[in-house]
Amino acid sequence: MPSAEREPEKYSIDEMMERLKNQTPSESENEGERVTRADGTEAIKIRKRKRRSEQPQKEILKQSRRSRILQVVAATFLVISALLASGIAIAYANSPPFRERLLKKISASTGATPEIGTFRMNPRTANAGKLNLVWPKGNFLDQLQTTGIIADIAPSSFFGKAMTGEEVIVSDSYLILKLPTVNEPLSVTPTFDGALPIKFNRYRTPKFRMNFDGITNFSLVKSEASLYPNAVTNRLQFSLNGGTLTLPGWPTLELDRAFMEFRGKEIDLVSLSLVDPSGRDGTFEFSGTISPYDLKRPSTLTAEIRNYPIASILGPEFEDILIGNIDSVSSTQSNFYSFYPKEDSEQKLTLSFRKNLGSVFEISKFPFLFALSQTMQDEWFKRPEFVGEDASATILRENGGTSIEKIDFQNKGRLALRGQINVAKDKTLSGEFEVGIADSMILAMGKNSRLRTLFGPSREGYRWLTVQLSGTAQNPNDDFKDQFLAAPAEEPQQKSESDYKGSTFEELTKPR
């Protein structure tokens, strides 16, 4: 077949227009509309087609917007409702009816008659200017006076049956104890069964003081206290930290810490630890059970000491007589402190001790020591020291008096002391010492020394003399001088005391 006629490479304007007129309408022309422009030319106007396909993203966005609007509206409503409820709750919590209900809850929880000062509540805390509690005569507790109370409360405390929360902090508290009256009630309200209407996890005060029936010499001051229920036993636990403890007839004691648990009408004293007032690491600890409502049975506590100054146990009158730190020694007949829960209580402390290995232990002030230092020409005897574990005794404090019994002090090769020292309530001193001087030291004095006739036969490496003690704790005395003057001279030819130069007590004990 002949090939198709080739298209010319160039067209004139008229040819181009003619070809356009004769051109078959295109698909785009079928879909559009032919229009004539203002300049006479024609064009195809295509109509925009609407998209008919579904778009899920836009639907999700619309639903999300509607949901957020509903949430904002609901949140706004809840906030307004909460503000209204809080306002109503705060107004009610600071009203007289709420205050009366609170006083009843406090009374039911403590068994005391409460008196509350300025009181106010906000959504987080309850605050009171003061709160005083007074117990009936049958209770061992008398009064509790507190100021500056701040309690972290739970929201349910506003309209719930109980006031609860995490902690109650009291700025200052003062507790007074008393002897309970037999057959009198312990509580102003019946015994409460079930959950208490006032219940916090902890009650704490940085300033706590306590005394017994208003007596200032039976007190604890400058302490910190915490009270909290045991989650397992549901018993109240009480702890003390620091403070100065004063007991009748005792020197001032420094409290380190104490921990106790209330069990019915008894108190389990888990630990009460006293510290060395001189600032060292010594301790004096008590533990046991206290029965404040049983007036006929003594409360007995075990006692244990470690590196504790003996004068802080015996009292200031012994401060210059016995010097040093001591440790308790295990004994079935000793190491306990007992007392009766009554006025003018009979107190008794028995404590077996041994000199602390790291401490110097000394005895002084007795005239016989000065006399020995002069006759033996050895200043060591004026204030003898005992080393190692060769110094032991038993302390007995009873009926206002103090005794050191079963004394056994030794410095081998020099001096041994055995016996007891008694100081009565009126501070008068009595007792006796067996004074042992080493055989070698007696022999070194020569044949002309009265010490050879003054001291008895040798026993256990010492020559012994019994000295009777007298005077007062401040000015102790003994009969060494009288025995020395009565001892015969050892020379074959006896001389009068005035002729015996260098052998009279005054000559032998004259300071050199």
NULO-102182 format. One record per residue: residue in three letters; y, z, x of N, C-alpha, C in turn. Coordinates in steps of 0.2 Angstrom, whole numbers, plus 2048, in hexadecimal, padded with zeros to 3 digits. Layout:
residues N
AlaYZXYZXYZX/...
end
This chain:
residues 512
Met7FA800804800800800806800804/Pro80C7FD8028127FC806815803806/Ser81780580C81A80C80D82080C808/Ala82181380682781480282E813806/Glu83281180283980F80483C815808/Arg83E81480E84181981184881B80F/Glu84982280F85082480D855822812/Pro85B82081086081F814862825818/Glu86582581E86782A82286E82D81F/Lys87282981D87882B81B879829813/Tyr87D82D81087F82C80988782C808/Ser88982880489082880289182D7FD/Ile89782F7FC8998347F78968327F0/Asp89782C7EE8958297E888E82A7E7/Glu88A8287EC8838287EC88082F7EB/Met8848347EE88183B7EE88283D7E7/Met88883B7E388983E7DD88483A7D8/Glu8838347D987E8307D58778347D5/Arg8758357DB86E8387DC86E83F7D9/Leu8748437D98748497D58738497CE/Lys8768437CB8768427C486E8407C2/Asn86B83D7C686583A7C585F83F7C7/Gln8618457CA85C84A7CC85984D7C7/Thr85284F7C784E8527C285085A7C2/Pro85285C7BC8548647BC84E8687BF/Ser85186C7C484C8717C884B8777C4/Glu84687B7C78448817C38498867C3/Ser84E8867C885488A7C78588887C2/Glu8598817C185D87F7BB85A8817B4/Asn8548807B48518827AE8528897AC/Glu85288D7B18538957B085A8967AF/Gly85F8927B08668937B086A88F7AB/Glu87088F7AB87588C7A787A8887AB/Arg87A8817A987F87D7AD88687E7AA/Val88A87F7AF8918807AD89687C7B1/Thr89C87B7AF8A18767B28A687B7B5/Arg8A887A7BB8AD87F7BE8B487C7BC/Ala8B987F7BE8C087D7BC8C28777C0/Asp8BE8767C68C08707CA8BC86A7C8/Gly8B886A7C28B48657C08AD8657C2/Thr8AC8687C78A58687CA8A086C7C5/Glu89A86B7C689586E7C28908737C6/Ala88E8787C388987D7C78848807C2/Ile87F8837C487A8867C087B88D7C1/Lys87C8917BB87D8987BB87789B7B9/Ile87489F7BD86E8A27BC86F8A97B9/Arg86B8AA7B386C8B17B08688B67B4/Lys86B8BC7B48678C17B88618C47B3/Arg85C8C57B68568C77B38558CE7B3/Lys8548D27AE8538D97AE84C8DA7B0/Arg84C8E07B48458E27B78418E67B2/Arg83C8E47B08388E77AB8328EC7AE/Ser8328EC7B482C8F07B782E8F87B7/Glu8298FC7B682B9047B582C9067BC/Gln83190C7BD83390F7C38319177C2/Pro82B9197C58299207C482E9257C8/Gln8319237CE8359277D283B9297CE/Lys83E9257CA8449277C684292C7C1/Glu83C92B7BE83A9307B98399377BC/Ile8369377C183593D7C583B9417C6/Leu84093D7C984793F7CB84A9427C4/Lys84A93F7BF84D9417B984A9487B7/Gln8439487B784094E7B58419547B9/Ser8429537C08449587C584B95B7C3/Arg84F9567C28569587C085695D7BA/Arg85295B7B585295F7AF84F9667B0/Ser84A9667B584796C7B684B9717BA/Arg84F96E7BF8549727C285A9757BE/Ile85C9717B98619737B485E9797B0/Leu8589787AE85597E7AA8549847AF/Gln8529837B58519897BA85898D7BB/Val85D9897BC86498C7BD8669907B7/Val86598D7B18679907AB8639977AA/Ala85C9967AB85899C7AB85A9A27B0/Ala85B99F7B685D9A47BB8649A77B9/Thr8689A47B786F9A67B586E9AC7AF/Phe8699AA7AB8689AF7A58659B57A8/Leu8609B47AD85D9BA7AF8629BE7B3/Val8669BB7B786B9BF7BB8709C37B7/Ile8729C07B18769C37AD8739C97A9/Ser86C9C77A78689CD7A48679D37A9/Ala8669D17AF8659D67B486B9DA7B5/Leu8719D77B68779DA7B78789DF7B1/Leu8779DC7AB8789E07A58739E67A5/Ala86D9E57A68689EB7A786A9F07AC/Ser86C9ED7B286E9F27B78749F67B5/Gly8789F37B287E9F77B087C9FC7AB/Ile8789FA7A68769FF7A1872A057A4/Ala86DA037A9869A087AD86DA0C7B1/Ile872A0A7B4877A0E7B887BA137B4/Ala87DA107AE881A147AA87DA197A7/Tyr877A187A5872A1D7A3870A227A8/Ala86FA207AE86DA247B4872A297B6/Asn879A277B487EA2C7B6881A307AF/Ser87DA307AA87EA337A487BA3A7A4/Pro87EA3F7A087BA4579F874A4579D/Pro872A4179886BA41796866A4079C/Phe868A3B7A0863A397A6863A3F7AB/Arg869A437AC869A487B0865A4E7AE/Glu865A4F7A7861A547A4859A537A5/Arg858A4C7A4851A4A7A584FA4B7AC/Leu853A4A7B1852A4A7B8851A527BA/Leu855A567B7854A5D7B984DA607B6/Lys84BA5D7B1844A5F7AE83EA5C7B3/Lys83FA567B583AA537BA83AA577C0/Ile840A597C3840A5D7C983DA647C8/Ser83EA677C283BA6E7C1833A6D7C0/Ala831A687BD82AA677BC826A657C3/Ser82AA627C7827A607CE827A667D3/Thr82CA6A7D282DA707D882BA777D5/Gly82BA787CE82AA7E7CC82FA837CC/Ala835A807CE83BA847CF841A827CA/Thr846A877C984BA857C5851A817C9/Pro852A7B7C7857A777CB85EA787C9/Glu862A777CE869A767CD86CA707D1/Ile86FA6B7CE871A657D1878A657D1/Gly87BA627D7882A617D7884A5A7D5/Thr889A577D888CA517D6886A4C7D7/Phe885A487D287FA437D2881A3C7D0/Arg87FA377D3880A307D187AA2C7D4/Met879A267D0874A227D2877A1B7D2/Asn874A177D7875A0F7D786FA0C7D7/Pro86FA057D7868A027D7863A047DD/Arg866A067E2862A077E8860A0F7E9/Thr865A137E8865A1A7EA867A1F7E5/Ala865A257E5867A2B7E186AA307E6/Asn870A327E4874A367E9876A3D7E5/Ala875A427E9877A497E687BA4D7EB/Gly880A507E9884A547EE880A5A7F0/Lys87DA5D7EB878A637ED873A647E8/Leu86EA677EA868A697E6865A6F7E8/Asn865A747E3863A7B7E585DA7C7E0/Leu858A7F7E3851A817E0850A897E0/Val84FA8C7DB84DA937DB846A947D7/Trp842A977DB83BA997D983AAA07D5/Pro835AA17D1834AA77CE832AAC7D3/Lys832AB37D1830AB87D6829AB87D9/Gly825AB57D581EAB47D781CAAF7DD/Asn821AAB7DE821AA67E3823AA87EA/Phe81FAA67F0821AA87F6828AA47F8/Leu82AA9F7F5830A9C7F6835A9F7F1/Asp83BAA07F4841AA37F0846A9E7EE/Gln849A9B7F384EA967F284EA917F7/Leu850A8B7F4851A857F9858A827F7/Gln85DA827FC864A807FB864A797FF/Thr866A747FC867A6E80086EA6A7FE/Thr870A66803876A63802876A5C804/Gly879A57801879A50804873A4D803/Ile870A4C7FD86AA497FB86BA417FA/Ile867A3D7FD867A367FC85FA347FB/Ala85EA317F6857A2F7F4856A277F3/Asp852A247F7850A1D7F684CA1C7F0/Ile84EA197EA84BA197E4848A137E2/Ala842A137DF83FA0D7DC843A0B7D5/Pro843A047D3847A027CD844A067C7/Ser83DA087C783BA0B7C183DA127C0/Ser841A157C5844A1B7C4849A1C7BF/Phe84CA167BD851A167B884EA187B1/Phe849A147AF846A157A883FA187A8/Gly83CA187AE835A1B7AE834A227AD/Lys82EA247AC82DA2B7AB82EA2F7B2/Ala82DA2C7B782EA307BE833A2D7C2/Met836A317C683BA2E7CB837A2E7D2/Thr836A287D4832A267DA837A227DF/Gly834A227E5837A1E7EB834A207F1/Glu837A1D7F7835A1E7FD836A25801/Glu83DA2680183FA2C805845A30802/Val845A3680384BA3A80184DA3E807/Ile854A3D809857A3F80F85CA4580D/Val85BA4B81085FA5080E864A52814/Ser86AA5281486EA5381A86DA5A81C/Asp86DA5F81886CA6681A868A6A815/Ser863A6E81885FA7281385EA79816/Tyr85DA7E81185DA85813857A8880E/Leu852A8A81184CA8D80D84CA9580F/Ile84BA9880984AAA080A843AA1807/Leu83FAA580B839AA7809839AAF806/Lys834AB1803835AB880082DABA7FF/Leu82DAC17FF826AC37FD825AC27F5/Pro81FABF7F481EABE7EC81CAC57E9/Thr81EAC57E381DACB7DE817ACA7DA/Val812ACF7DB80CACE7D880CACD7D0/Asn808AC97CD808AC87C680EAC57C3/Glu812AC27C7818ABE7C5817AB77C6/Pro81AAB27C1818AAB7C281AAA87C8/Leu817AA37CA818A9F7D081DA997CE/Ser81DA977C8821A917C6824A927BF/Val82AA8F7BE82EA907B882BA8B7B3/Thr827A867B5823A827B081CA827B1/Pro818A807AC811A807AD80EA7C7B2/Thr808A7D7B5806A797BA805A727B8/Phe808A6D7BC808A667BA802A637BC/Asp7FFA5F7B87F9A5B7B97FBA547B9/Gly7F8A507BE7F9A497BE7FFA487C3/Ala802A427C3807A407C780EA437C6/Leu811A467CB817A497CA81DA457C8/Pro821A477C4827A437C282CA427C7/Ile82CA457CC830A447D282BA437D8/Lys82BA3C7DB826A3B7E0829A367E5/Phe82AA387EB82CA347F0827A347F6/Asn827A2F7FA822A2F800824A34805/Arg82BA3680682DA3B80B833A3E809/Tyr834A4480B83AA4880A83CA4B812/Arg842A49814844A4B81B84BA4E81B/Thr84CA52820852A55821853A56828/Pro859A5482B85AA5583385DA5C834/Lys85FA6082F861A6783085DA6B82B/Phe859A6F82E855A7482A855A7B82D/Arg856A80829856A8782B852A8B826/Met84FA9082884BA9482484BA9B826/Asn84BAA082184AAA7823846AAB81E/Phe844AB181F840AB581B844ABA817/Asp845AB9810849ABE80C850ABF80F/Gly853ABA81285AABB81485AABF81B/Ile855AC181E855AC5824856AC082A/Thr85BAC182E85DABC833858ABC839/Asn855AC283A851AC384084AAC083E/Phe849ABD838843AB9837845AB2834/Ser846AAE839849AA8837847AA283C/Leu849A9C839848A9683D84EA9283C/Val852A90841858A8C840858A86845/Lys85CA8184385DA7B847857A77848/Ser853A7684284DA7284284EA6C83E/Glu849A6783E849A6283A842A62836/Ala842A6083083CA6282C83BA5B828/Ser834A5A826832A5582282CA5781D/Leu82CA55817827A57812825A5080F/Tyr81EA4F80F81BA4980C814A4B80A/Pro812A4780580BA48802806A44806/Asn800A478077FBA4480A7F7A3F805/Ala7F7A398077F5A348037EDA35801/Val7E9A388057E2A398047E1A3F800/Thr7E4A458027E2A4C7FF7E7A4D7FA/Asn7EDA4A7FA7F2A4B7F57F6A527F6/Arg7F4A557FC7F8A5B7FD7FEA5A801/Leu803A5E800809A5E803809A6080B/Gln80CA5C80F80CA5D816813A5E818/Phe814A6381D81AA6581F81BA66826/Ser820A63829820A62831827A65833/Leu828A6883882EA6A83B82FA67842/Asn835A66844836A6384B83CA6784E/Gly83BA6B854840A6E857842A74853/Gly847A78856849A7E853848A85857/Thr84CA8A85584CA90858849A95853/Leu843A9885583FA9D851840AA4853/Thr842AA884E843AAF84F83FAB484B/Leu83BAB884E836ABD84B838AC484D/Pro837AC8848838ACF84A834AD2850/Gly838AD5854835AD885A833AD3860/Trp834ACC85F833AC7863839AC4867/Pro838AC286D83EABE87083FAB886C/Thr844AB586D846AAE86A841AA986C/Leu83EAA5867839AA086983CA99867/Glu83AA9486B83DA8D86A837A89867/Leu838A87861833A8385E833A7C860/Asp82DA7986282CA7286482BA6E85D/Arg825A7085A823A6C85481EA71850/Ala81EA6F849819A73845817A6E840/Phe810A6F83E80DA6B839809A6F835/Met80AA6F82E806A73829804A6F823/Glu7FFA7181F7FDA6E8197FDA74814/Phe7FFA7280E7FFA778087F8A76804/Arg7F4A7B8047EEA7B8007EDA807FB/Gly7EFA7F7F57EFA847F07F4A897F2/Lys7F2A907F27F6A957F47F6A977FB/Glu7F3A937FF7F2A948077F6A8E80A/Ile7F8A908117FBA8B8157F7A8A81B/Asp7F4A8481C7F0A828227F5A80828/Leu7F6A8582D7FBA838327F7A80837/Val7F7A798387F3A7583C7F6A76843/Ser7FCA778447FFA7884B806A7A84B/Leu808A8084E80EA8284F80FA83857/Ser813A7F85A814A7F86181BA81863/Leu81BA86868821A8986B822A86872/Val828A85874829A8287B82CA8787F/Asp82BA8688682EA8A88B835A8A88A/Pro839A90889840A90888844A8E88E/Ser840A8E894844A8C89A844A8589B/Gly841A81897841A7A89783BA7789B/Arg836A7B89D830A788A082BA7689B/Asp825A7489D820A7189881CA76895/Gly81DA7C896819A81893818A8188B/Thr813A83888812A8388180FA8987F/Phe810A8B87980DA9187580CA8F86E/Glu805A8E86D803A8B8667FFA90862/Phe800A8F85B7FDA938567FAA8E851/Ser7F4A9084E7F1A8C8497EDA91845/Gly7ECA8F83E7E8A9383A7EAA93833/Thr7E8A9882F7EAA988287EEA9E826/Ile7F3A9C8227F8AA18207F7AA2818/Ser7F6AA98167F5AAA80F7FBAAF80C/Pro800AAB80B806AAF809805AB3802/Tyr800AB27FE800AB57F87FBABB7F8/Asp7F7ABC7FD7F2AC17FE7F5AC6803/Leu7F8ACB7FF7FCAD08037F7AD5807/Lys7F1AD58057ECADA8087E8AD780E/Arg7E8AD180E7E4ACE8147E9ACB819/Pro7E8ACC81F7ECACA8257EBAC2826/Ser7F0ABF8277F0AB88297EFAB7831/Thr7EAAB48337E8AB483A7E9AAD83D/Leu7ECAAC8427EDAA68467EAAA684D/Thr7E7AA184F7E5AA18567EBA9F85A/Ala7EBAA28607F1AA18657EEA9E86C/Glu7F2A9A86E7F0A978757F7A95879/Ile7F7A9787F7FDA968837FBA92889/Arg800A8E88C7FFA8A892805A8A896/Asn805A8D89C80BA8C8A0811A8F89D/Tyr810A95899816A98895818A9E899/Pro81FA9F899821AA589D81FAAC899/Ile81DAB089D81AAB789A820ABB896/Ala826ABA89982BABE89682DABC88F/Ser82CAB588E82EAB3887829AB5882/Ile823AB888481FABB87F820AC287F/Leu821AC6885821ACD885828ACF883/Gly82EACB884834ACE882839ACE888/Pro83FACF887844ACF88D843AD5891/Glu841ADB88E840AE189283BAE0898/Phe836ADB897832ADA89C834AD58A1/Glu83AAD28A083CACC8A483CACD8AC/Asp83DAD48AE83DAD58B5837AD98B7/Ile833ADA8B382DADE8B5827AD98B6/Leu826AD48B2821ACF8B3824AC88B3/Ile823AC58B8826ABE8B9821AB98BA/Gly821AB38B681DAAE8B781AAAB8B1/Asn817AA58B2814AA18AC80CAA38AC/Ile80AAA38A5803AA58A47FFA9F8A0/Asp7F9AA08A07F4A9C89C7F0AA0898/Ser7EEA9E8927E9AA388E7E2AA1891/Val7DEAA68907D7AA68927D3AA788C/Ser7CEAA388B7C9AA38857C6AAA884/Ser7C6AAD87E7C3AB387D7C2AB4875/Thr7BCAB78747BBAB886D7BEABE86A/Gln7C1AC286E7C4AC886C7CBAC886C/Ser7CEAC286E7D5AC286F7D8ABB86D/Asn7DEABA86F7E1AB386D7E2AB2866/Phe7E5AB78627E7AB685B7EDABA85A/Tyr7F1AB78547F7ABA8527F5ABC84A/Ser7F6AC28487F5AC38417FBAC783E/Phe7FCAC6838801ACA834800ACA82D/Tyr803ACF829802AD0822808ACD81F/Pro808AC981A80DAC6816811ACB812/Lys814AD0815818AD581281EAD7816/Glu822ADB813828ADE817826AE381C/Asp829AE3822827AE7827820AE6829/Ser81EADF829817ADD82B815AE0831/Glu80EAE283180BAE4837809ADD83B/Gln80CADC84080AAD6844806AD884A/Lys802AD484C7FDAD68527FCACF856/Leu7FDACF85C7FCACA8617F7ACC867/Thr7F2AC98677EDACB86D7ECAC4871/Leu7EEAC58777EDABE87B7EBAC0882/Ser7E5ABD8847E2ABE88B7E5AB888F/Phe7E8ABA8957EBAB58997E9AB58A0/Arg7EAAB08A47EAAAF8AB7F0AAC8AE/Lys7F2AAE8B37F7AAA8B77F6AA38B7/Asn7FCA9F8B57FCA988B67FBA968BD/Leu7F7A918BF7F6A8F8C67FCA8D8C9/Gly800A898C5806A868C880CA8B8C8/Ser80BA918C7811A968C6810A9C8CB/Val816A9E8CD816AA58D1816AAA8CC/Phe812AAF8CD811AB58C8813ABB8CD/Glu818ABF8CA81AAC58CE81BACB8C9/Ile81BAD18CD81CAD78C9822ADB8CD/Ser826ADF8CA82CAE28CD82EAE88C9/Lys833AEB8CC837AF18C9834AF78C9/Phe82EAF88CA82AAFE8CA82CB028D1/Pro82EB088D182FB0C8D782AB0C8DC/Phe824B0C8DA81EB0C8DF81EB068E3/Leu820B008E1820AFA8E4826AFA8EA/Phe82BAFD8E8830AFE8EE82EB038F3/Ala82BB088F1828B0D8F6823B0A8FA/Leu81FB068F881AB038FC81DAFE901/Ser822AFA8FE825AF6903829AF9909/Gln82BB0090882EB0390D829B06912/Thr824B0A90F81FB0D91381AB08916/Met819B02913815AFD917819AF891B/Gln820AFA91B825AF591E824AEE91D/Asp823AEC917821AE6915825AE490E/Glu82AAE090E82FADF90882BADB903/Trp825AD8904821AD58FF81FADA8FA/Phe81EAE08FB81BAE58F6821AE78F1/Lys827AE58F382CAE78EE82CAE28E8/Arg829ADC8E9829AD78E4822AD38E5/Pro81CAD68E4816AD38E7815ACC8E2/Glu812AC78E5810AC18E2809AC18E2/Phe806ABE8DC7FFABD8DC7FEAB58DB/Val7F9AB38DF7F8AAC8DF7F1AAA8DC/Gly7F0AA38DB7E9AA18D97E8AA38D2/Glu7E2AA68D07E1AA88C97E0AB08C9/Asp7E2AB38CF7E1ABA8D07E6ABE8CC/Ala7E8ABD8C67EDAC18C27EBABF8BB/Ser7E8AC48B77E6AC48B07E7ACA8AD/Ala7E8ACA8A67E9AD08A27E9ACE89B/Thr7EAAD28967EAAD188F7F0AD488C/Ile7F4AD08887FAAD28857F8AD487E/Leu7FBADA87C7FAADD875801ADF872/Arg803ADB86D809ADD869807ADF863/Glu809AE6861807AE985B80CAEE859/Asn80EAEF852812AF4850818AF5854/Gly81BAEF856822AF0859821AF1861/Gly81BAF386381AAF486A817AEE86E/Thr817AEF874814AEA879810AED87E/Ser80AAEA87F806AED885803AE7889/Ile802AE888F7FEAE48937F8AE8896/Glu7F2AE68937ECAE98957E8AE5899/Lys7E3AE989C7DEAE68A07E1AE28A6/Ile7E6AE58A97EAAE28AE7E5AE18B4/Asp7E5ADB8B77E1ADA8BE7E5AD58C2/Phe7E9AD88C67EDAD48CB7EBAD58D2/Gln7E9AD08D57E7AD18DC7EBACB8E1/Asn7ECACE8E77EEAC98EC7EAACC8F2/Lys7E4AC88F37DFACB8F77E2ACC8FF/Gly7DFAD29017E2AD49087E8AD8908/Arg7EBAD99027F1ADC9017F1AE28FC/Leu7F1ADF8F67F2AE48F07EEAE28EA/Ala7ECAE78E67E9AE68E07ECAEB8DB/Leu7EDAE88D57EFAED8CF7EBAEC8C9/Arg7E9AF28C67E5AF28C07E8AF78BC/Gly7E7AF68B57EAAFB8B07EDAF88AA/Gln7F2AFB8A87F6AF98A27FDAFC8A2/Ile801AF889E808AFA89D809AFA896/Asn80CAFF89380EB0088C815B0188B/Val818AFD88681FAFE88581FAFF87D/Ala822B0587B822B07874827B03870/Lys828B0486A82DB01866834B03868/Asp834B0A86A83BB0C86D83CB0B874/Lys838B06877839B0487E837B09883/Thr834B0E881831B1388682BB10889/Leu82AB11890825B0E89481FB13896/Ser819B11895814B1689880EB1189A/Gly809B1489D803B1189F801B138A6/Glu7FDB0F8AA7FBB118B07F9B0B8B4/Phe7F9B0C8BB7F7B078BF7F2B0A8C4/Glu7EDB068C67E8B088CB7EBB038D1/Val7EEB068D67F1B028DB7ECB028E1/Gly7EAAFC8E37E6AFB8E97E9AF88EF/Ile7E9AFC8F57EBAF98FB7E5AF78FF/Ala7E6AF19027E0AEF9067DEAF390C/Asp7D8AF490D7D6AF99127D9AF8919/Ser7DAAF191B7DCAEF9217E4AF2922/Met7E7AF291C7EEAF391D7EFAFB91D/Ile7EBAFF91A7EBB0691B7E9B08922/Leu7E4B059257E2B0792C7E8B05931/Ala7EBB0092F7F1AFE9347F7B03934/Met7F7B0792F7FCB0C92E7FBB12934/Gly7F6B129367F4B1893B7F2B1E938/Lys7F0B2393D7EDB2993A7F2B2E937/Asn7F9B2D9397FEB32936800B3092F/Ser7FEB2B92C801B289267FEB2C920/Arg802B2F91C800B329167FCB2D911/Leu7FDB279127FAB2290E7F2B2390E/Arg7F0B259147E9B269157E6B2B911/Thr7EAB3190F7E7B3690B7EAB35904/Leu7EFB319037F1B308FC7EDB2B8F8/Phe7EAB268FC7E6B218F87DEB248F9/Gly7DAB228F47D4B258F47CFB208F8/Pro7C8B228F77C3B1E8FB7C4B168FA/Ser7C1B138FF7C1B0C8FF7BCB098F9/Arg7BEB048F57BAB018F07BCAFA8EF/Glu7B8AF58F07B9AEE8EF7BEAEC8F4/Gly7BEAEF8FA7C3AED8FF7CAAF08FE/Tyr7CBAF58FA7D2AF88F97D1AFF8F9/Arg7D6B038FB7D7B0A8FA7DBB0B8F3/Trp7D9B0F8EF7DCB0F8E87E0B168E7/Leu7E6B158E37EAB1A8E07ECB198D9/Thr7EBB1E8D57EDB1D8CE7F4B1F8CD/Val7F8B1B8CA800B1D8C9801B1D8C2/Gln804B228BF806B238B880DB208B7/Leu80EB1C8B2814B198B0818B1C8AB/Ser81FB1C8AC823B1F8A782AB1C8A7/Gly82FB1F8A3835B1C8A3836B1789D/Thr83AB1289E83BB0D89983AB0689C/Ala83AB02897839AFB89983EAF889E/Gln844AFB89D84AAF98A184AAFC8A8/Asn848B038A8848B078AE841B0A8AE/Pro83CB068B1835B098B1835B0E8B7/Asn830B138B682FB188BB828B198BC/Asp826B1D8C181FB1F8C381FB258C7/Asp819B288C8818B2E8CB816B2D8D3/Phe817B288D6815B278DC818B2B8E1/Lys81EB2D8E0822B318E581FB388E5/Asp81DB3B8DF81AB428DE814B428E2/Gln810B3D8E1809B3D8E480AB3C8EB/Phe80FB388EE810B388F5812B3E8F8/Leu816B428F5818B488F8813B4D8F7/Ala80EB4D8F3809B528F2803B508F7/Ala803B4A8F97FDB488FE7FEB4C904/Pro7F8B4F9077F8B5290D7F9B4E913/Ala7FCB509187FCB4C91E7F6B4C922/Glu7F4B479257EEB469287EDB4992F/Glu7F3B4C9327F2B4F9397EFB55939/Pro7EBB5793E7E7B5D93F7ECB6393E/Gln7F2B639417F6B699407FCB6793B/Gln7FBB6B935800B69930807B6B931/Lys80BB6892F812B69930816B69929/Ser81BB6D92981FB6D922822B66921/Glu824B6591B826B5E91982DB5D91D/Ser831B6291E838B61921837B60929/Asp831B6392C830B6293382DB5B934/Tyr82AB5892F826B5293082AB4C92F/Lys82DB4A935832B4593582FB3E934/Gly832B3A93082FB3492F82AB3392A/Ser828B39927822B39922825B3B91B/Thr82BB3D91A82DB3F91382EB3890F/Phe82DB3990982EB33904835B30905/Glu83AB34906841B31907841B2D90D/Glu83EB3091383EB2C91983AB26919/Leu834B26916830B21916832B1B912/Thr836B1D90C838B1890883FB16909/Lys843B1990E84AB1790F84AB10911/Pro84FB0C90E84FB05910851B04917/Arg84DAFF91B84FAFE922852AF7923/
end
